[in-house]
Amino acid sequence: METHNQWMERALQLAEYGRGAVSPNPMVGCVIVHEGRIIGEGWHRAYGGPHAEVRAIEDADAKGNSHLLPQAIAYVTLEPCSHTGKTPPCADLLVSRQLKKVVICNDDPNPLVSGRGIRRMRDAGIEVECHVLETRGLELNKRFFTAMTLKRPYVILKWAETADGFLGYETGNPVQISGPLSSMRVHQWRTEEDAIMVGYKTALMDNPRLNARHWAGTNPVRIVTDRRLQLPSQLHLLDHSQSTIVVNYDRETEIPSEPERYALPTTAYLKIDKEQGEIAQLLEGLHRRKIQSVLVEGGAAVINAFLESGLWDEIRRCQGTLTIGKGVAAPVPGGLFKGSEQIGDDLWTYYNRI
């Protein structure tokens, strides 16, 4: 088992390289081992591209190791797919190349797979072992698993507050709370999530861009609450520079065939009913648009609405050194304290809902 853990650790490490580039697919890594030596490895690099198993087989072939595959073990972080999507079934590939054994970290909850990949390989005579470093795999792909099991995006609430507990001035005028290192970290986080969200007041008063200009990576889909479609068209959020979803009471845009983050930059509309739970409707609408994670950056009304609904997963709170005496009170974190770190002069604390 220790040997299995060693190789699965490597597969999980490879899977991480796909962060921010493969959603709504999961991050997957694959390592092929023959007699204690890696003969091929790969990971899912981009949405729509070859899966990890394909990359690993190609790597083994390129290194002249094809003849060793029937005596090799493949370590895969997620159950190989058994259906044809943008690529052929990976389970069939492993069967055709006659792998001796496949070790899997997590079963795939996708109804299109859900045990079928494992059965296909076992029916073909491949030995299959499951649930190696299972907890690590669940953490790696928590966004994917949340989308598949709860039918909603994974929600991260993030805010910065002053040392005396305020988000900003009562007038709504913006105030710089966090330092440059924290800003860089936040922009890194933006590249890792499918979408980023602010409320009406934040959009109007701060005029944010909500892009990742301080970190290399893919810009998230922007989401803004504008119930009655009153935001001025000259705001950055409505400049068509990246995909933006406007949550409102009146208009609905047809759901694209591709996930929103891969659609052409545009402004789309998601209609919700003011007589029903708005947060639940919002998340259901985003799920239908294949958005698997949302970084909620404020303001106070939006963050408190998520907290009250219970439909959130993480909190990332920044506490700066500035004091302003009075202003808009910061939300009160809930859930379980996970840890903290100092970034520059700022103290970040992290919480999980459960």
N, C-alpha and C positions, 0 to 999 in steps of 0.2 A: 504493500500500500504506500510506503514511503516513496518508492520509485514512481508510482502513479502520480502522487502529489507533485513530485519534482517536475514531471513533464507537463502536467496540467497547469502548474504555475507558469510555465513558459507559454502555454497556449493562451492563458488569461492575459499575460503581458502583451502578446501579439494582438489580441482582440482590442486592447486599449488604443492601439494606433488608429482605429476606425472612429474614435469618439468625435462627434460633431460632423461626420461625413456620410454616415450610412442610414440614419433615421429616415423612414420608419422601420427599416430593418434593424435587427439586433446587431451588436458588436460580437464578432465571432473570430476565434483564432483556432488554428489547427497545427499540430506537430506530429510528424510521422517518425517513429523510432524503430530501429532495427538493432537488436542486440546491444542496447545501451548507447546507441549513437543516433543523433538526429540525421535523417536522410532527406528530409523535406519539411518545409514549414511555410505558413502563409496566413493571411488574415483578410477579412472582408474590408476592402479599402474605400469603396464608394457605392452609394445607392445605385442599383441597376447594374453594377459590375459583378465580376466573378466572385463566388463565395469562397470562404476560407479553405474548404476542402479542395476546391479546384486549384487554388493558388498553391497549396501544399503539394498536390500531385504534380503540378507543372514544375515546381521546384525540384522535386525528386527526379523527374524525367530529365530536366536540364542538367542535373548533376550526375547523370548516368546511373541512377539508382533504381530504375524501373524494375529490374529483375528481382529486387529485394522486397518489393511491395507484398507479395503473397506470404512473406514471413514477418511482416512488420505490424506494428500497432499504431493506430491513429488516435491521437488525443484531441478531442473536439469540445469546445466550451458549450455548444448547444446541439441538441439532437439534429442530425442531418435532415434537410428538408426532403419531402417525398412527393412534392407536387411541382409542376412546371409553372413558374411565374415569369420573371424577366430572364431567368436562367434555368437550365434543366435540373432535375432532382439530384441532390448531392448523394443521397443514399444509393441511387442507382450507379453513380460513378464509383463509389467505394466497392460496391458489389462487382462491377465490371472489372475493376483492377484487383479483385480477389484479396483484399486486405485480410490478414489473419484475425485481427481483433480491433474493435473500436471502443474506446473509453470516453464516456460522455459526462460533462459537468452537470448540465441541466436538461430536463425534458423541455420540449417546445410546447407552450400552451396554445399556440396558433391552431385553431380548429382544422386548418388545412394540413397540419402535420400531426401533432398530438398523439404520439406513439406509433404512427404509421411508418416513420423512418426507421425506428428501432425494429419493428416487426419485419420490415422488408429485408433488413440486413440479417436478422436471425433466421428468417426463412431461407436465405441464401447460404446459410452455414457459417456466417461470421459470428464469432463470439462478441457479445456486447455487454459492457459493464457500465452502470449508471451511477450518478450522484457523487462523483469524486470532486471534492471541494465545492459542493453544491451551494453553500452559503456565500462563498466568494462570487460565484457566478450570478446569484440572485442580486447581489449588490451591484455588480458590473452592469447588468441590464435591467435595473429597477424601473427605468422608464418604459422599456418594452413590456415587461411583465405587468406593470400597472395598466398599460393600455389594453393588454390582452385579457386581463382578469377583472379589472374594475371598469373597463370601457370608458376611460377618461384619461387625460394627460397627467403626467407626474407634475406636481405643483410645488415650486420653490418660492417662498416669500422672502424678499430681501429688502432691507431698509437701512439707512444711516441716521443715527440720532446724535444729538449733542450730548455733552457730558452731563447736562442737567435734564436730559430726557425729552427733548423736543425734536420734531422732524424739520421744523422751520418756523418762520415768523407767522403770526396770526394773519397778517396781510396777504400771505401767499407768495411774497417775494422770495425768490430762490436764495439759498444760503449754502456755501461750500462747507461741508462738514468733514468729509473724508479726504485723505491725502492722496498724492499721485500714485503711490504703490498700491493702495486699495483700488483706485480707479483702474489701474492696469489689470488687477485680479478680476474685477467685475467684468471688464471687457473680454477677458479670457473665458469667463463663465458664459457670456453671451454667445460665444462661438460653439459652446457645448450643448446649448438648448435649442429646441425647434422654434420657440417663440418667446417674446418679451412683451410685458403688458404694463400699461399705466392707465390711470383714470382721466376723466375729463379735465379736472382742475390742473393736474400736473402737465397735461398736454398744452393747456392754455397759458399757464403761468411760466413754465420752464422751457417750453418749445424744444423738447429733447429730440435728438436724432435717433436714439436707440439702435445704433449700429456698433460695430466692433472695431472702430478706427484705431484703437490702441493695442490691438492684438491681431495677429494673422489668423484668418479663418473665415468661415461662412457667416454672413449676417443672419440674425434670426428674423423670423416673421414678426412684424410689429402688430400689436393689438392695442386698441384704444377704445375706451367706453365713451360713446357720444350718442346718448339715447335719442335725442331729438335732432341729430345731424346739424349742430350749430357751430362746430369748430370752423375757424377761418381756413380757407383753402390754401393760404400761403404758409401754413405751418409745415415744419420739416416732416412730420408724420404723414402728410398728404402730398409729398413731392414726387411720388412714384419711383424713388430711388431704390426701394426694396419693397417686397410684398408687405402690405398692411391690411389688417382686418378691422373694420369699424363695427363695433357692437352697438346695435340700435333697436328701436321699436318699429321701424317702418320698412326697411329694405333688406332684401336677401339676394346674394349673388349665387349663381349656380356653382355647385361644388366642382372643382377641377378634377380631371382624371388623375393627375399627378399630385403628390403632396404639395401644399402651399409653398413650402420653402424652395421647391424646384420649379415653380411656375414663374412666368415672366413677371418682373416687377409691376405691380398694379395695386389698385385700391379695391378691396372686396368688402362686402357687407354681410354681417351675420345678424339675423333678426331674432330677437328674444321677446317673450311675452311678459309685460310688466306685472301681470297678475300671478305669475308663478315664480318659483325660485330662480333668480337670475344667474347665480353662480353655477348651479347645476345645469341650466340650459346652455350657458356659455361653454362649459367643459364638454357637454354632449356635442355641441356644434363643432368644437375644435377636434374632438375625437373623429367625427365623420370626415373631417378634412385631413385626417392622418397626421395631426400634430400630437406628438407623444410627450412633450414637456413644455412647461411655461415658467419663465422667470418673471415673477410679479414684482415690479419695482415701485409701486405706489400709485397714489398717495395713501393717506391715512384711511380714507373711506374704503378704498378698494382692498387694502390689506386687512382691515377689520372685518369686511364682508366675508373674505375667505376664512379668516379665523373663526367667525361665528358659524359659518356653514359646516366647518369640520372637513371641508374638501381641499385639504392641502397635505403636503408630505414633509417638507423641510422648511426651516427658518434659518436665514443667514443675516445676523444683525451686526452692524458696524457701530461702534461707539467712539466718537471722536473726542478731541480735547476741548473744543469750543464750547462756551456757555453763552446763552442768550437771555436768560432770565425768565422769559415767558414766550409762549408760542403754541403751535399745534402739538398736542401730546403724542408721543410715540406709542405704537401698539405695545401691548404686554405679551411677551413670548409665551407660547403654550408648549405642550408636549414634553418630551424628555430631553434634558440637556445632554448634548453629544460631545462637546469639547469646545476649546477656544484657541485662538492664536493671535499674536501681535503682528500686525502688518504696518510697518512704519510706526507712526504715533497712534494708530488706530487699534482698538481691541475688537476682534471679531468673535462672536459666540454663535454656536450652531445647535440646533434643536431638531429632533425628529418627532413627528406626530405620534408615532407608536414605536 
